[in-house]
């Protein structure tokens, strides 16, 4: 089986019926920090802080001195968006760090079938309906984040950002040069 068809096959296994236009989850290609921040719905300042404090570091290429660019993989952007969601619900950064470590240990195919649950104090990575039911049956209020849904949101954001880039043929440097020339 070719690499392309293996990739498409695994994406169908994740429940993605139509894969046209969706970014491939290639670990060797990456997204610049500004694109990663926009796709995750966070500020560049948050992205930089989380990288420096090792909450979510780029896996494709880290910063290597002044002027170097970090490159974030698809999985990194997914984790960034999940961190944002957890922060928005009031979870402490300490508990989010525990959850991020659990997410790092799970494979991307596992993440699509995962639900992050929280009782407000702790974050739980539930990979089966039984685990979700067990957590809910404790009688405590909980909320959940379906990771598969967030995964699709990130894919959609990246497609939209790529299409915006495709519509504007000039790059940032060309815009600066044109501004200086006028």
C-alpha positions as CSV (number, residue, x, y, z in Angstrom):
1,X,0.0,0.0,0.0
2,X,1.4,3.4,-0.9
3,X,2.2,6.1,1.7
4,X,-0.6,8.3,0.4
5,X,-3.3,5.6,0.4
6,X,-2.1,4.5,3.9
7,X,-2.5,8.1,5.1
8,X,-6.0,8.4,3.5
9,X,-7.0,5.0,4.9
10,X,-6.1,6.0,8.4
11,X,-8.0,9.2,8.0
12,X,-11.1,7.3,7.0
13,X,-10.6,5.1,10.1
14,X,-10.9,8.3,12.1
15,X,-14.4,8.9,10.8
16,X,-13.4,11.5,8.2
17,X,-15.6,10.8,5.2
18,X,-14.2,13.5,3.0
19,X,-10.5,14.3,3.2
20,X,-10.1,16.6,0.2
21,X,-8.5,19.8,1.1
22,X,-7.8,18.7,4.7
23,X,-4.2,19.0,5.8
24,X,-2.2,15.8,6.0
25,X,-0.9,15.0,9.5
26,X,2.7,14.9,8.3
27,X,5.1,15.1,11.2
28,X,7.9,16.4,9.0
29,X,6.1,19.6,7.8
30,X,5.2,22.5,10.0
31,X,3.3,25.7,10.5
32,X,4.9,29.0,11.5
33,X,4.1,30.5,14.9
34,X,1.6,33.1,13.6
35,X,-0.4,30.5,11.7
36,X,-0.3,28.1,14.6
37,X,-1.5,30.8,16.9
38,X,-4.4,31.8,14.6
39,X,-5.5,28.2,14.0
40,X,-5.5,27.6,17.8
41,X,-7.3,30.8,18.5
42,X,-4.6,32.2,20.8
43,X,-2.3,35.3,20.7
44,X,1.2,35.0,19.5
45,X,2.3,36.2,22.9
46,X,0.5,33.2,24.5
47,X,2.1,30.8,22.0
48,X,5.6,32.2,22.8
49,X,5.1,32.0,26.5
50,X,3.8,28.4,26.3
51,X,6.8,27.4,24.2
52,X,9.3,29.1,26.6
53,X,7.7,27.5,29.7
54,X,7.6,24.1,27.9
55,X,3.8,23.7,28.1
56,X,3.5,23.2,24.3
57,X,6.7,23.2,22.4
58,X,7.0,22.9,18.6
59,X,7.9,19.4,17.5
60,X,8.9,20.1,13.9
61,X,11.5,22.8,14.7
62,X,12.2,24.7,17.9
63,X,13.7,28.2,18.2
64,X,17.5,28.1,17.8
65,X,18.5,31.6,18.6
66,X,17.5,35.1,17.5
67,X,15.7,35.2,14.2
68,X,15.0,31.5,13.9
69,X,11.4,30.4,13.4
70,X,9.6,27.8,15.4
71,X,7.6,25.3,13.3
72,X,4.5,23.6,14.9
73,X,3.1,20.3,13.7
74,X,-0.6,19.6,13.3
75,X,-0.6,17.7,16.6
76,X,1.0,20.7,18.4
77,X,-1.7,23.0,17.1
78,X,-4.3,20.6,18.3
79,X,-2.8,20.6,21.8
80,X,-2.6,24.4,21.7
81,X,-6.3,24.6,21.0
82,X,-7.1,22.1,23.7
83,X,-5.1,24.1,26.2
84,X,-7.0,27.2,25.3
85,X,-10.3,25.4,25.8
86,X,-9.2,24.1,29.2
87,X,-8.0,27.6,30.2
88,X,-11.3,29.1,29.1
89,X,-13.2,26.7,31.4
90,X,-11.1,27.8,34.4
91,X,-8.8,24.8,34.8
92,X,-5.5,25.6,36.5
93,X,-2.4,25.7,34.4
94,X,-0.9,23.1,36.7
95,X,-3.7,20.6,35.9
96,X,-3.4,21.5,32.2
97,X,0.3,20.6,32.3
98,X,-0.7,17.1,33.6
99,X,-3.3,16.8,30.8
100,X,-0.8,17.9,28.1
101,X,1.6,15.2,29.3
102,X,-1.1,12.6,28.9
103,X,-1.9,13.9,25.5
104,X,1.7,13.7,24.4
105,X,1.7,10.0,25.3
106,X,-1.4,9.2,23.2
107,X,-1.2,8.7,19.5
108,X,-3.0,10.9,17.0
109,X,-5.4,8.2,16.1
110,X,-6.2,7.7,19.7
111,X,-6.8,11.4,20.2
112,X,-9.7,11.4,17.7
113,X,-11.6,9.0,19.9
114,X,-10.7,10.7,23.2
115,X,-12.7,13.0,25.5
116,X,-11.0,15.3,28.0
117,X,-13.2,15.4,31.1
118,X,-12.8,17.6,34.1
119,X,-14.5,18.1,37.4
120,X,-13.0,21.5,37.7
121,X,-10.0,20.4,39.8
122,X,-8.5,17.6,37.7
123,X,-8.4,16.7,34.0
124,X,-9.0,13.1,32.8
125,X,-8.2,11.6,29.5
126,X,-11.2,9.2,28.7
127,X,-10.7,6.8,25.8
128,X,-13.9,4.8,26.2
129,X,-17.5,5.4,26.9
130,X,-17.2,3.3,30.1
131,X,-14.5,5.7,31.4
132,X,-16.8,8.7,30.7
133,X,-19.8,7.0,32.4
134,X,-17.6,6.0,35.4
135,X,-16.6,9.6,35.8
136,X,-20.1,11.0,35.4
137,X,-21.5,8.5,37.8
138,X,-19.4,9.8,40.7
139,X,-22.2,12.4,41.2
140,X,-19.9,15.3,40.7
141,X,-20.4,17.9,38.0
142,X,-18.1,17.4,35.0
143,X,-17.7,18.7,31.6
144,X,-16.1,17.2,28.5
145,X,-14.2,18.3,25.4
146,X,-14.5,15.9,22.5
147,X,-10.9,15.9,21.1
148,X,-12.1,14.6,17.7
149,X,-14.3,17.6,17.2
150,X,-11.5,20.0,18.1
151,X,-9.2,18.0,15.7
152,X,-11.7,18.8,12.9
153,X,-11.9,22.5,13.9
154,X,-8.1,22.8,13.7
155,X,-8.1,21.1,10.3
156,X,-10.7,23.5,9.1
157,X,-8.9,26.5,10.5
158,X,-5.7,25.4,8.7
159,X,-7.5,25.0,5.4
160,X,-9.1,28.4,5.7
161,X,-5.7,30.0,6.7
162,X,-4.1,28.3,3.7
163,X,-6.8,29.5,1.3
164,X,-6.4,33.1,2.6
165,X,-2.6,32.8,1.9
166,X,-3.4,31.4,-1.5
167,X,-5.6,34.3,-2.4
168,X,-2.9,36.9,-1.7
169,X,0.0,36.2,-4.0
170,X,2.3,38.7,-2.3
171,X,4.2,37.7,0.8
172,X,5.1,39.8,3.8
173,X,8.5,40.9,2.3
174,X,6.9,42.0,-1.0
175,X,4.4,44.1,0.9
176,X,7.2,45.8,2.9
177,X,9.1,46.5,-0.3
178,X,6.0,47.9,-2.0
179,X,5.4,50.2,1.0
180,X,9.0,51.5,1.0
181,X,8.9,52.1,-2.7
182,X,5.8,54.3,-2.5
